[in-house]
């Protein structure tokens, strides 16, 4: 496990990096953004279950401490949206310099996130030339609808019908808005709550393989 730091003024983005299990240069990268009050380690524990040994995994910590959860991090304050602009800028700068730092182009990178991290994934990722975006139990910020890019990466939205934290209606709304913008959206609901299940990881893996195969065909 490698922890690196990206800084913007007084903010810091600590990143857990897991290199490919094969010991070979990565075929691509999977970036995963945690939810409110969690941290990069929470999602890092799921990496082995995706069964993508050829890929490098990166798990950034949100730049702000959670007010009540020891060790928990956030991307912004829910009530006042405080920190959203700062996190957006920090993530955007980190991703735009991604290839220079890792050697992996954004066209071979999947940006994903859970809950608040899923919202940040859509917010930042729609304007970048990424291979794909994965939103798990997430939602769409209103300002995301103003995305300026028109060559959108494909998006996978997965959500639980029994989610009591982020209702499934938020996922349906995100799907419909993105589809109307011209985004290629794959959408799937599960009989689950606010969580990540093996079925979710299996579908995420299939999406990664699909979009990476498509990217390889375009490059060749």
N, C-alpha and C positions, 0 to 999 in steps of 0.2 A: 504494500500500500504506500503510495507516494502522495504527500500533501504539499501542494503549492499554493502560493498566494498571489492574487491580483489586486492592486490597490488603485483607488480613485480618490484623491484628496484624503479625507480621514476615514473613508470606507474601505473595508477589506473583504475580498472574496476568497475564502479558503476553499481549496478544491482537493478532494480525494481522487487519486488516479489509480486505476487498476489496469496494468498492461495486459496484452493478450496472453492467454494461458499457453499458447503454442510456442512462445519465445521468439516468434517471427514478427516482422513489421506488420502493424495492424492493417486489416483490409478496410477499416473504417472506424468511426467513433460513435459511441452512444453517450450522450450527455443527459443526465436525469436531475431534475429540480424537485426538491422535497416540498412537502406541504407545511402549513402554518404550525409552528411549534415543534417540528421535527428537525432533522439535520441530514447532512450527506451520508452519515453512517447508516441511517435507517434504510435508505434505498440501496446502499452498497451491498447490504446483506442479501438483496434479491438478485444480484448480478449472476451468480452461478446458475440460477434456475432459468435464465433466458437461453442458456446453452449456445452462446455465441463466443467460442474460445478464440476466434480470429480477430475480435474487436477490442479496442481500448475503451474502457468505461471511465467517465468523469462525473463526479458528484460534488457540485459546488454547495457550500453553505450560504444561506441567505445572509446578507450583511448586517441585519439587526437582531439583537437578542430578544427572545420571547419574554414578555413581562412576567410570566408565571411559571414557565417550564424550565427548570435548570438544564442548561445545555441546549435548549431548543432555540431555533432561529426562525426568523420570518423574512419575507420579502417586502412586506409593508404592513401598516396598521389597517385592519379591516374597517374600523369605524370612521377614521378620518382620511383613509387612503394615504396617510403619511408614509413617505419612503418609496412610493411606487415609481416616481420619476427617477429617483436615484438608483433604484435597483434596475430599472429598464436601461439606463445609461451604462451602468456597470456591466450588465450582462451583454449589452450590444458591443461594447468595447472589447470585452473578453472574447466574444465570438468572432468579431471581425479580425482579431489578431490570432485566431485559433490556428490557422495553417502555419503561420510563422513560428509559433511556439511548439506545435506538435508535429508538424509535417503532414498533417491530415487535412485535406481540403474540406470546406463546408459541404461541397457536393457529395462527400462521402461520410457526412455526419448526420446523425439523427438527434434532434432535440426533443426531449420528453419531460413530462412532469406530472406530479400527483397533486390534486386539489389546487391550492394556491400556486403550486409549481406548474400545474397544468395551465392555469390562467396566464402565468408569465411566459410559458412556452408559446402560446398562441400570440400573445402581445408582442414578443420580440421576434419570434421565428418567422412570422408571415412576411417580414420585410428583408429576409436574408436568403441567400441561395443554398439552403439546406436540402439534404436528400429527402427529408420527411419530418413531420411533427407528430408526436403522440401525446394526447391529453387524456389522462386517467382521472376520473372522478373530478373533473375540473369545470371551468366555466369561461365565459368570454367577457373581458373588460369592455365597457361601452366604447372607449377610444380605439379599441382594436379594429372596429369597423371602418376606421379611417386609414387602414393600411395602404401605403402608397405603391408597394410592389404589385405588379400584375402577372409576374411569372411565379405564382405561388407554389410552394412545395406541397405535396400531398399530405393530408392530415388524417390521422386515425383517432377517433373519439370513442372511448370505452367508459361505460357508466353503469352503476347499480340501480335497479328499480326501487330498492328499499333504502337508498341513500338518504339518511336523515340530516346530514350535514350540508351537502350540496344536492338539492333535489334534482331528479332526472329531467325535470322541465328545463333546467339550465343547460343541460347537454343537448336537448332537442333544439333549444333556441340557438345555441352555438352552431349546431349542424346546419340549421336553416339559413342563418345569416351568412356563414361561410360559403355555403353552396350558392347563395344568391350573388356573392362576390366573384364566383367563378372558381372557387377552390375545389379540388378533387377530394371529397370527404368520404371516408369509410366510417360507418357508425355501427356500434353494437351495444346492446343492453344485456345485462346479466342479472340473474336473481341473487343479488348480494347487496350489502350495505356500502359504507364508505371504506373501501378496502381494496387490496390487490390480491387476487386469487390466482391459482395455477392456470385457470382457463384464460384469464386476462393476459398473463405472461406468454402463454402459447400463441395467442392471437397477435400480441405485440411482436413476438419473434417472427411470425409469418409475414407481418407487415415490413419489418426490417429487411428480411430476405427478398421480398418482392421489390421494394423501392431500390435496394442496392443493386439488384439484378438489372433493373431498368436503367439505373444510372450507368452501370458498366456498359450496357448496350449503346447508350448515347455517346459515351466517351470513345468507344471503339469505332 
